[in-house]
């Protein structure tokens, strides 16, 4: 039996409207979630890059997606290592689009 007092429901509704929760937003965005679970250890929490890990934040989504598809196909990119290949190969086409769309807005 589900019995929740109405006042509690109303309060929860108000809280949800009054304070947008950034963590909840990241949960709702599959691109952000994928980035946080796989990519941020190397490329930084916000895609800012560090040392040999290139910056990804704010770069055009189609450019990043093209790169990931090159890695995914096993194509050797001049001047780059093979470090990214397994990560790109583990991504679906849809995940590539979602992650790069999110990165472009960072
Ligand atoms: C183990 C560390 C590591 C992880 C995890 C990782 N990357 Fe990378 N990534 C690199 C390195 C190192 C490069 C630099 C290019 C090279 O040397 O191959 C790179 C390059 C890239 C590039 C090409 C950037 C350019 O300037 O063209 C893209 C795009 C990219 N990574 C996206 C991602 C995404 C998206 C994820 C998560 C799914 C991810 N990376 C996870 C290490 C990593």
Boltz pocket constraint, residues with backbone or C-beta under 6 A from the ligand:
constraints:
  - pocket:
      binder: B
      contacts: [[A, 34], [A, 35], [A, 38], [A, 39], [A, 40], [A, 41], [A, 42], [A, 43], [A, 52], [A, 53], [A, 54], [A, 55], [A, 56], [A, 63], [A, 64], [A, 65], [A, 67], [A, 68], [A, 79], [A, 80], [A, 81], [A, 82], [A, 83], [A, 84], [A, 87], [A, 88], [A, 91], [A, 99]]
      max_distance: 6.0
